[in-house]
Amino acid sequence: MKKVGFFRSIHVKFVIIYVLLLLVAMQIIGVYFVRQLEETLRTNFQTALKERVNLLGYNIREEIEKQRTAEDPTLEEDIKKTLKDFDNAGDISEVQVIENRSLKILGTSDADNQGLIGQRTTILRIKQSMVLEEDQSALLIDKKMGNRIWVLSTPIKSGKKVIGAIYLVAKIESVFEQMKTINTIFATGTAIAMSITAVLGILLAQTITRPIADMKKQALAMAKGNFSRKVKVYGYDEIGTLAITFNNLTKKLQEAQAMTEGERRKLSSVLSYMTDGVIATDRKGRVILINEPAAEMLNVSRETVLSQPIVSLLDLDDTNTFEDLLEEKDSLILDYSTKQERYILRANFSVIQKETGFVNGLICVLHDITEQEKIEFERREFVANVSHELRTPLTTMRSYLEALADGAWRDEEIAPNFLEVTSKETERMIRLVNDLLTLSKMDSTDYRMTMEWVNFVDFYDRIIDRFEMAKEQNVTFKRILPKHGIFVEMDEDKMTQVLYNVISNALKYSPEGGQVTFTIQEKNETIIVSVSDQGMGIPKESIGKIFDRFYRVDKARTRKMGGTGLGLAIAKEIVSAHGGNIWASSKEGKGTTISFSLPYESAEEDEWS
């Protein structure tokens, strides 16, 4: 392998980067010097003013201690002259002279503030300087101009005695203006230096990051199965050598991938086109493969179940272990049914073993047998219900006929009763057979209905009239029907059967003196027809089942009243065939309401006239 040159070494490149970082550090140090420069300028400004104030203080002290005659100017006039001679141009805004004992202002350099002469000063800093016998200064903000000012109060001493004070207000904003200019220059220089540093850093970093970025792209491509891409070699330093090695690795991986790709495609094709679910595990029972049908059957994501134990995936933790599944010879029935829906799978297991007998894993094949189980369950339930419904009247008839054959026919009181019961049971069997035939016809594919437009309000009213005239109980009828016509396309005979079944049930379960209410409501291009009674009601858990075939809430009472358990089932089939729905609402002890909806087209009444 070719030796890496000195200037191509990655170490040299890192040294250059460190030099650039050092340059940035120097810029940071420069900021520190700027701050020190600001402090120095401010100190020099304040020192220069203090020296001038000290000189002024000497002159003021001479004026205060001077012996005056009547012809001499007053102290205030001499101080005014002294302050006038004091150079107050430039950075000095105002100078005041204050007498110690009375704190009276003896003079001021501000021509606009001459009215202050003779008044007592209220500035606390002046009092502090005279009491403490030392300078008092502060950096403040001018309330009028908004600029920074520096105030200084210096005591005037005569020997060890303080005889007054000088109060100075100076414009120090100029110092900060100078620093602002210096900062602008420094910021500009720093920006230029940083720009140059950034350009150099980018150019130098590219020599390192470019091959690394290429190798990263190649690694991502390899992860996706693309081994055709090669990393570009930019040089023969350490990174260049790494790129060459990376390309060699890619070539070897490509050769290995080609050897397994054919087998993988075969297995993938088999699993993809299977209608059954397939799950494969490793020797510890963790899922390593699951096809799409299996994921759909178990309602899981293929990515999330990998490495998950198969007993947990199949929800067998409480009943089986992975070792039990390895020894399982028969199929397992997996029941995932809920109250709303039945869902059953059959699982067959096959062990993956080496020739030595070492277990490599387990293959599980899933079959959806929900429909089969549902059909088988309905078949068994239907046969059981029909057998039960026929056996009861046949048993009764046989008992009564045997009694008649044994001589009961001679008894003029018993024989008619026996014959009446036998006749009723015969009629009950006929009704049951007729209902079964009706359901059988509706289940057939060639079932047809005779559809015609009918004014449902008049039709409903006629049906209610028939029941009201034929009723035997003391039950009142209440009608809440629209005044206008509602035309519905329907099979009048079949809809008559629906209403007969529903109204008959309402009358059967209505108590003496009760009321049956009939209503029609229009809602969203449908009509809702309801029949309400005040009977015993239906338990909450039974409401959803009353439309099932042969289902009875109170079986003994229903049989006594002659019901077959198929009336509401037939009503449901007919209403569904008309494109509507049927449902029930009930409160135990208060009554039941059976409602069904039918589609209709709202139109003006004269269109049907």
Salt bridges, closest charged atoms under 4 A:
GLU38 OE2 - ARG42 NH1 3.73
GLU39 OE1 - ARG42 NH2 2.43
GLU63 OE1 - ARG68 NH2 3.19
GLU76 OE2 - LYS104 NZ 3.74
ASP78 OD2 - ARG68 NH1 2.04
ASP87 OD2 - ARG52 NH2 3.85
GLU99 OE2 - ARG101 NE 3.31
GLU173 OE1 - ARG148 NE 3.30
ASP237 OD2 - LYS13 NZ 2.69
GLU238 OE2 - HIS11 NE2 3.92
GLU261 OE2 - ARG264 NH2 2.52
GLU261 OE2 - ARG265 NE 3.02
GLU263 OE2 - LYS266 NZ 3.92
ASP276 OD2 - HIS367 ND1 3.16
ASP282 OD2 - ARG286 NE 3.06
GLU292 OE1 - ARG302 NH1 3.39
GLU376 OE2 - ARG379 NH2 2.44
GLU376 OE2 - ARG380 NH1 3.42
GLU389 OE1 - ARG428 NH2 3.56
GLU389 OE2 - ARG552 NH1 2.49
GLU389 OE2 - ARG559 NH2 3.65
GLU420 OE2 - LYS424 NZ 3.62
GLU425 OE1 - ARG428 NH1 3.68
ASP443 OD2 - ARG549 NH2 3.02
ASP461 OD1 - ARG479 NH1 2.36
ASP465 OD1 - ARG479 NH2 2.56
GLU468 OE1 - ARG479 NH2 2.61
GLU492 OE2 - ARG462 NH2 3.38
GLU522 OE2 - HIS484 NE2 2.76
GLU573 OE2 - ARG549 NH2 3.69
